[in-house]
Amino acid sequence: MNAPSPTQRRVVVLVVWAGVVGAWLWHSRSSGDGVTGSLQQLVDSLRGRWWAIPAYILAYLARPLLLFPASLLTIAGGILFGPGVGIAVVLVASNASAMVAYGIGRALSADPTHERDATSLVARWSERLRARSFVTVLVMRLAFLPYDLVNYACGALRINPGAFLAATAIGSLPGTISFVLAGASLERVDSGIDGFDPRVFAASVVLFVLSIAVARAFQRRETATA
């Protein structure tokens, strides 16, 4: 039996992905919970359970398939596990999740070899991104560009996976800490400011602003050396 062609593999990935998204949308509509309600259900079901950490990581791994906002699930990690354990758990979960999305993007993409001699602006930009993968991904992470968009795009462009993971782990650290701290300042996802801790929240805001400042500094440096 012949191995499936690249096109056949892409069709299989898309069909499975569409099935997962369809099941999620059906569940959301039938339950009427919406994004916030579903997330609060997850928090309630995991709170205080001995298996909360592995279950949370599994939920984070499924997140890119559902296009569920990474920031909200990161905040939920702060609510569930607090600032200390929460940061460690979310770092593992979010980086693993990024690799899942990267893998999907790579599986759906065509071999970019034919672009080597192309002269279009997109082809030149793609080649430059591959040549300077680490710094480019690092800046995108520090600038808080849409998390899954970066993941899928880097996979589709076949960025070096090692550089992608390293830049993601480093560049996402300030954002992860800030969102986990924001979550740790709350009691519930759907409770507004009930149980709000202003000191923890202020620390998350400071980290967020510093991350943006560092990203801009990197961008200026890249522009100057380009």
N, C-alpha and C positions, 0 to 999 in steps of 0.2 A: 504493500500500500504506500502510495506516495505521500510525502509529508505535506501538510497544508501550505498553501502559498501565503506570502505576506498579506495579500488582499483578503484571503479567507480568514486569517488570524484576526485582522482588523474588524471584519464583520462579526466574528464571534465575540470579541471584546465589546463592541458597540451594542450587540444584542443583550449580552449579560448586563452591561451597564444600564441600558434602557430599562431592563426588567427590574433592577434594584431601585432605580429612581421611581419607576412606576409604582412599585410596592410601597415605597415611602410616601409618595403623594397620596395614594389611596388610603393609607393609614392616617395621614394627617387630616384628610378630608372627613373620613368616617368618625374619627375621634373628636374633631373640632378643637384640638389643643393648640395647633399652630407651633411655631418654632419655640417660643418661650415656654409654653405649656409642656411640650415634649421634653425640653431640657430640664424643667423642674421635676417631671416624672422620673427622669434618669437620676437626678440628684437624690430624690426621695428614696428610690429603690436601692441606691448604692450607699447611702449614708449609714455609717456604723457597721457595714458588712465586712467580714474578713477578706472577701474576694473583691472588694471595691476597686483596688488598684488594677489588677489584670482586666477586670470588666471595663473600667474606664479607658484603659489603653486600647482594648478591642473596639470600643465605641469610637475612639479617635481614629483608629485605622479605617473604619467604615466611613468616617466623616467625608473624605474627599469624593467618594462615590455618590454621596447624597448631596454634595455641594452645601453642606451644613457649615455655617460660619465658624471658622477656627477661633475667632476672638471670643465668641460666646461659650464654646466648649472649654476654652482656657480659663475663662472667668469661673465656670462651673468647677474646674479643678481647684481653684482657690477656695471656693465655698466648701468643697468636700474635704480637702486635705490640709487647708491652712497654708501659710506662706512658706514654711520650711519644706515639708514633704511635698506640697503641691508643686513647687518649682521643679523639683527633681522628677516627679512623675510626668508633669506636662512636657518637660524637655525631652524625655524618652518618647512619649506618645506623639508629640508634634513632629519630631524629626523622622520617626518611623512613618507617620502619615504623609510627610512630604515625599518620602521615597516611594510610597504607594502611588501617589499622583504622578510623580516623575516616571515611574514604570509604565503607567497607563499612557501617558503622553508619548513615551518612546515606542510603545507597542503600536500606537496608532499612526506614527509618523513614517514617512518614506525615508529611504537611505539618502542622506544629504550629499553623497559623493558627487552627484551630478551638479551640485551648486559651486564646486570648486572653481570652475572657469566662468561662472556667471558674472555679469557686470551690473546687475540690478542693485538698487539701493538696499533692498531687503536681503539679498544674498551677501552683500558686503557687510551689512550690519550683523548678520548671522555668523559670518566667519569671524568677525572681530569678537563677538560674544564668546565663541568657542575658544578663541585664542587667549582671552582674558577672563575665563570663566569665574574664577574665584572672586576677583575684585568686583566684577559686574554683579554677580549674585549677592555678594555682601552688601553692596550699595542698595540694591533693590530690597533686601531684607530690612536694612536699617531705615529705609525710607517708608516702610510699611506699605509697599505696593500690595495689591490683592494677593493673598497668600497662595491660593490655588492656581490663580492665573500664572504666577511665576513658576509654580511646580510643573504644571502641564506644559508651559512654553519651553522650559528648560529640557524636559523630557522629549518634546517634539523636535527640538533643535539638537538633541543628542549631546548636550553638554557633558563633559567628563563627570561621571557620577561621584567620584571622590571629591572633586573640587566643589560640586554642587552641595554635597552633604556637609562638608567642612564649612563652607560659607553660610549655609543655612543654620547650622548649629551655633556659629558665632554671631551671625547677624540677627538671628531671631531672639537671642538671649535677652536683650533689653526689653523687647516687646513682650516676651513671655513673662518675665519678672513683673513688668508693670501690670499686665492683665491678671496675673495670678494674685498680685497684691490687691488689685481692685476687687477681685472676687472674695478675697479673704476679709475685705472690709464690709461684706454683706452677709446676711443670714440666708437669703433665698434669691433665686434668679428673678422671681416675679413679685418681690416684696418692695421694690423701690428702695427707699432709704431706711427701711426698718433695720435696726441693728447696725447702722452705718458707722464705720470707724474712720473719722476724718484724717487721722494721722497716717494710717496705712494707705488710704486713697491718695493723700498728698504725695507720698513716696512714689506711688505708681505714676502720677502725673509728671513728677520730676524726671523719672527714668524715660518716659515717653518723649518728653521735650529734648532730653540729652541725646536720645537715639536719632531724632530728626536732625539735630545739629551736627552730629557726627556724620550722618549720611550726606549732608550738604557739603561738609568739609571734604569728604571723599570725592564727591562729584566735581568740586572745583579743582581738586588735585588731578583727577582724571582728565578734565578738560584742558588743563594746562600742559599735561604731558602727552596729550593725543597728537 
